[in-house]
Amino acid sequence: MPSRWARLALAGACAGATPASAQLGSELGLQATFAGSDPAIVVAGGYGALRTSGRTRVSATLGAGVSDGEIAVRGEALGHFLLSPGQPRGAGFYLAGGVAVVDGPFSRGYLVLTVGLEDRPAATSGWSAELGVGGGVRVALGYRWRRFRPARGP
């Protein structure tokens, strides 16, 4: 059992600690997406996201491309859970899920689940790659520019 002085020292150390600052902010980028539905679709377009907490992000994409030889568009809204959001170097994984809508030779909606890998999650820019499902096998490649601001305390 720890002594009274050890407990007092531990309490004092914890009282002086400051919580880690979460990286909140926004992201803009370009993304190309392939979905292997029937018929398959390939689109390229814009990406926008808000980092809502240190580990979460909400994103939207809108792209135009082709499906079955005709013009098609695909939009997505995803929630992300970042596994290593504070990593300034190297790659970090994330999980995402949400919905997609497609219009073109067919109009459909899909649930999307994906695993992503992004370059330097805590840096001001980096590439991204995703593999998952959402209208068949879904593959997305992109580049993102990020702007961070520190989280406000209580």
Solvent accessible surface area in square Angstrom, and as a share of the most:
residue,aa,sasa,rsa
1,M,214,0.96
2,P,84,0.53
3,S,65,0.42
4,R,165,0.60
5,W,179,0.63
6,A,50,0.38
7,R,114,0.42
8,L,105,0.52
9,A,69,0.53
10,L,119,0.59
11,A,60,0.46
12,G,46,0.44
13,A,69,0.53
14,C,85,0.51
15,A,88,0.68
16,G,61,0.58
17,A,71,0.55
18,T,119,0.69
19,P,121,0.76
20,A,102,0.79
21,S,68,0.44
22,A,30,0.24
23,Q,61,0.27
24,L,27,0.14
25,G,9,0.08
26,S,39,0.25
27,E,2,0.01
28,L,125,0.62
29,G,9,0.08
30,L,113,0.56
31,Q,14,0.06
32,A,47,0.36
33,T,9,0.05
34,F,79,0.33
35,A,0,0.00
36,G,33,0.32
37,S,18,0.12
38,D,121,0.63
39,P,33,0.21
40,A,44,0.34
41,I,1,0.01
42,V,75,0.43
43,V,8,0.05
44,A,62,0.48
45,G,24,0.23
46,G,37,0.35
47,Y,11,0.04
48,G,23,0.22
49,A,8,0.06
50,L,110,0.55
51,R,6,0.02
52,T,75,0.44
53,S,45,0.29
54,G,19,0.18
55,R,111,0.41
56,T,49,0.28
57,R,1,0.00
58,V,81,0.47
59,S,5,0.03
60,A,58,0.45
61,T,20,0.12
62,L,122,0.61
63,G,7,0.06
64,A,59,0.46
65,G,21,0.20
66,V,85,0.49
67,S,2,0.01
68,D,102,0.53
69,G,76,0.73
70,E,96,0.43
71,I,141,0.71
72,A,1,0.01
73,V,61,0.35
74,R,5,0.02
75,G,12,0.12
76,E,11,0.05
77,A,51,0.40
78,L,7,0.04
79,G,36,0.35
80,H,8,0.03
81,F,94,0.39
82,L,2,0.01
83,L,84,0.42
84,S,34,0.22
85,P,17,0.10
86,G,52,0.50
87,Q,60,0.27
88,P,86,0.54
89,R,196,0.72
90,G,43,0.41
91,A,42,0.33
92,G,3,0.03
93,F,111,0.46
94,Y,0,0.00
95,L,86,0.43
96,A,8,0.06
97,G,24,0.23
98,G,24,0.23
99,V,76,0.44
100,A,1,0.01
101,V,96,0.55
102,V,6,0.03
103,D,77,0.40
104,G,34,0.33
105,P,47,0.30
106,F,25,0.11
107,S,83,0.54
108,R,110,0.40
109,G,54,0.52
110,Y,43,0.16
111,L,141,0.70
112,V,1,0.00
113,L,117,0.58
114,T,7,0.04
115,V,74,0.43
116,G,2,0.02
117,L,52,0.26
118,E,2,0.01
119,D,26,0.14
120,R,84,0.31
121,P,3,0.02
122,A,26,0.20
123,A,17,0.13
124,T,98,0.57
125,S,18,0.11
126,G,0,0.00
127,W,104,0.37
128,S,5,0.03
129,A,32,0.25
130,E,8,0.04
131,L,111,0.55
132,G,16,0.15
133,V,81,0.47
134,G,3,0.03
135,G,7,0.07
136,G,37,0.35
137,V,86,0.49
138,R,0,0.00
139,V,56,0.32
140,A,2,0.02
141,L,108,0.54
142,G,17,0.16
143,Y,81,0.31
144,R,2,0.01
145,W,127,0.45
146,R,12,0.04
147,R,186,0.68
148,F,51,0.21
149,R,131,0.48
150,P,97,0.61
151,A,36,0.28
152,R,217,0.79
153,G,62,0.60
154,P,185,1.17
